């Protein structure tokens, strides 16, 4: 899967499920500070990742994902292994 496809899927999810404005979805956006995501939101992200990309996010890995670009890169790396 190409990175731009991952970006599109994740951004669509964030817009539709969390009602985040598209203008806030820039690669450097901090998931908590800029996008307002909370720890319970990460569960929803983990579910959509498993559903759309076919792998489970490890909790310890998600703790190291701070920005939107880090999330994209993490999914890209895991989905292309």
VMD Tcl script that draws the C-alpha trace (Angstrom):
set ca {
  {0.00 0.00 0.00}
  {1.23 3.46 -0.88}
  {1.67 6.11 1.80}
  {-0.79 8.50 0.14}
  {-3.48 5.79 0.41}
  {-2.76 5.44 4.14}
  {-2.95 9.21 4.59}
  {-6.31 9.32 2.82}
  {-7.81 6.47 4.87}
  {-6.59 7.83 8.22}
  {-7.59 11.42 7.43}
  {-11.06 10.36 6.29}
  {-11.46 8.41 9.53}
  {-10.33 11.33 11.69}
  {-12.65 13.74 9.89}
  {-15.68 11.46 10.00}
  {-15.29 9.82 13.42}
  {-13.69 12.59 15.48}
  {-14.98 15.57 13.50}
  {-11.49 17.01 13.17}
  {-11.23 19.84 10.67}
  {-9.36 18.81 7.54}
  {-7.16 21.91 7.80}
  {-5.73 20.55 11.09}
  {-4.61 17.30 9.46}
  {-1.05 18.26 8.64}
  {1.84 15.78 8.99}
  {3.39 17.56 11.98}
  {0.14 17.77 13.95}
  {0.53 16.37 17.45}
  {-2.17 13.77 18.06}
  {-3.01 14.95 21.57}
  {-2.05 18.62 21.64}
  {-3.13 19.67 18.13}
  {-5.87 17.18 17.29}
  {-7.27 16.71 20.79}
  {-7.13 12.92 20.75}
  {-7.30 11.17 24.10}
  {-6.14 7.72 25.16}
  {-9.56 6.17 24.49}
  {-9.44 7.56 20.95}
  {-6.35 5.45 20.33}
  {-8.53 2.37 20.80}
  {-10.73 3.54 17.94}
  {-7.64 4.19 15.83}
  {-6.35 0.70 16.61}
  {-9.68 -0.81 15.51}
  {-9.72 1.05 12.20}
  {-6.08 0.14 11.54}
  {-6.80 -3.53 12.13}
  {-9.92 -3.35 9.96}
  {-8.39 -1.39 7.07}
  {-4.77 -2.54 7.14}
  {-4.95 -6.05 8.61}
  {-2.66 -5.82 11.63}
  {-2.96 -4.97 15.30}
  {-1.24 -1.96 16.79}
  {0.83 -2.82 19.84}
  {0.10 -0.57 22.79}
  {3.76 0.15 23.42}
  {4.20 1.16 19.77}
  {1.27 3.57 19.88}
  {2.84 5.24 22.91}
  {5.75 6.26 20.68}
  {3.50 7.73 17.98}
  {3.17 11.42 18.74}
  {2.36 13.09 15.42}
  {0.12 12.36 12.48}
  {3.13 11.74 10.25}
  {4.51 9.25 12.77}
  {1.16 7.43 12.61}
  {1.26 7.35 8.81}
  {4.86 6.07 8.85}
  {4.08 3.43 11.47}
  {1.15 2.09 9.43}
  {3.17 2.24 6.20}
  {6.05 0.30 7.72}
  {3.85 -2.33 9.37}
  {1.59 -2.83 6.35}
  {4.54 -3.33 4.01}
  {6.40 -5.94 6.07}
}
mol new
graphics top color blue
foreach p $ca { graphics top sphere $p radius 0.5 }
foreach p [lrange $ca 0 end-1] q [lrange $ca 1 end] { graphics top cylinder $p $q radius 0.2 }
display resetview
